[in-house]
């Protein structure tokens, strides 16, 4: 349903370093890099973009959930995020309120957004 998503960042370089680390375990990488605008995805098409803060005033938290193929990948995402200095919001775990095999981990990116990796399959 979503073709691509873009976030405005206070510090694109800091956000790019974070997303370089946390998207690698999910199989994504920088696909386009224009210096202050960076596109991530599975080549050749970027689906997730970072760019400089240009509009609005004040912070408005976004929640972004990236699909992971399995629980081990969710754990790898979380470990990479924490190693990159992210605040851990929720360690990898089952969230049965969503559905019985919903397995997710949540962290904060450098701009304060709530970023998740989720797997929907059984162990």
N, C-alpha and C positions, 0 to 999 in steps of 0.2 A: 504494500500500500504506500509506503513512504519511499520516494525516489532518493532524496538526500536531506540532510539536516545540517544546519550551520549554527555555530555558537560564536558570539562576540566575546573576546577575551581581553582582559586588562593587560596581560603580558603574553603575547602569542608564543614567544620562544619558550617560556616556562610551561605553558599549556602543551606545546608541541612535544617537549621532552617527556612530560607525563603521558600523553597519549601514544608516543612512540613505544614506551615501556608497556603500557597496559593493553594496547591493541595487538601487540605481537603475539601473545599467547592465543588470541582469538583468530589468528590467521590474517589480520589486516596490516597494512603498511601504508606509508606515504605513497600516494599515487601521483599527486601533483604538488609542487612546492613553488610558490611565487614569492617567497620571502616572508611577506606579512599575511599571506593567505595560503593555507595548507589543506590539501584534500587527502583523506584516508579511505581505504577500501581494499577490495580484492581486485587487482589489476584486470582490466584497464580503467574501470570506472570508479571514481570516488563517490562514496555515499555519505561521508561525514566530513564536515569542513570546520576549520578554525579561522577566524579573522579578527582584526582589531575592533575594539569597542568603538562604535560609531553613533549609536542612537540611544535615546532614553537616558534617564537619570536614575541612579541608585541600582542596587542589585536585585535581580529577580531570579530566584533559583529555578533551574531546570532539572528535570529528571530524565536521564538517558539510560536505557537498558540495551545492552549489546547481547546478541544471541551467542551462546556457547554450545558446542556440540555435545558436551558431557560435563559431569561434575568435576572431573580432574581439571578441565580447562577453566571452570569457574574458580577453582582454588588457585590455579596458576595466575589468573587475572588478579585476584586479590593479593597474592604474594608479590607480584610485580608492582602493583599500586602502592602497597605499604613500603616496599623497598625504594620506590620513587619519592617517598615522603608524604603520601596521601594519608589523610585522616581516615581511619577505619570507622565506618558507621555501623555495619553489621557483618560479622565474619560469615564465611560460607556456611549455609545451613538450609534445611528444608523450611518452606513457608507453607504449611498445609492449609492456612486460611485462603490462599490463592487456589491451589489444587494439590493433590497428595504427592506429586513428584516435582513441584516447583522448587528448584534449588538455586538460590541466589546469594550474591555477596554485594555489599554496597560500600562505596568510598566517596570522599569529596575530591573533586579535581582542584587545580590551583585557583580557580575562580569561585569555588564554593558550591559548584553544582553537585547533585547527587547522581553518581554514576554507578551503574549496576552491570554485572554479568549474570546471565540466567540460563539455566538448562531446564528443559521441561520433561526430559526423559527419566526413566528409572536408573538406578545405579548400574 
